[in-house]
Amino acid sequence: MSFTPPVGGRGRSAAARRRAHVHAQRDTDDFLRRWSMLMIVSFATAEACGQHFGVTKQTGCNWREGTHRPCGDAVDFAMQTLPRYAEIMWGQ
């Protein structure tokens, strides 16, 4: 078996290859705004936020102020433990 891809990329035209990934756009600013809102409505203080996630008070403060985003494990934990997650993060 050859590791050289076929000419044209498996029968797709160049235009089709470009269209295949157009829908996957990241909006990190929007995520940051929604995460910040979730932290504000879920916790009275940055310290409470930090304790819930097992991070420092400063990290909780950064999340509430919207200056930093969390890692994936914190997002997963929030999905499991915060009742308003779907409402705020997904608009449901």
N, C-alpha and C positions, 0 to 999 in steps of 0.2 A: 504494500500500500504506500502510495506516495504522500508525502506531507506538503506537497506543493498544491495550493488550491487551484481549482479549474479557472481558466480565463473567464472573467466576468463574474466571479463569485457565486458559484452554484446556480448559474442560470439567471441571476437577477441582473437587471440593468443598473447602471449607476444611479439613475433617478429613483428606482425602487429601493435601493440600499439606503439612500438618504431619507426617504419617506418612512422607512421602518422604525426609526427612532425619534421622530419629531415629537411624538406625544409625551415622551418621558422628559419633562422639564422640571427641574428642582426650583422651588421658591423658598430659599432659606430664610428670607426676611419674614415671609408670611408665617412659616413654622415658628420662628422666634417670637413673633407677636402673640400667636395662639398659646405657645408654651408659657410665656410670661403671664398671660391672662389666667391660664389654668392654675399656676402657682399662687397668684393673688387671690383667686376665689376659693382655693382649697386650703390655704394656710394663712393664719392671722399674722405670723411673723416669719422672717427669713430663718430664724433659729428653728422654728417648728418644721419648716420645709426641709432644712438640712437634717434634722433628726429623723424625719420620716424616710428620707432616702439614704441615710448613712453617709452624708457628705458634710463638709464644713458649713458653718453659718455664712461665710463669705460666698460659697458656691450657691447656697439658697438665695442670698441677696442678689447675686448676679443673674440667677434664673428669674427672680421676681422683677428685676429691673430690665430684663430683656437684653442683657449685654453678652450672654453666653448661652450656648445650646448644650443639652445633656448628651450623654453617651447612650447607646442603644439599650443597655441594661436598665438604665433609669427610666427610659420611655416605656419599656416592657413592664417594669414595676408599677409605673403610673397607670398603665392600661388595666392592670389587675386590681389596683387598690383605690383609685380615685373615681368616685361615682359620676363625676361630671366630665370625665375624659372624652367620651364619645360626643357629647353635646358641644364641647368647646373645640376639640381638635378636629372633629369630622363634621360638625354642624348637624348632628342628628338629634 
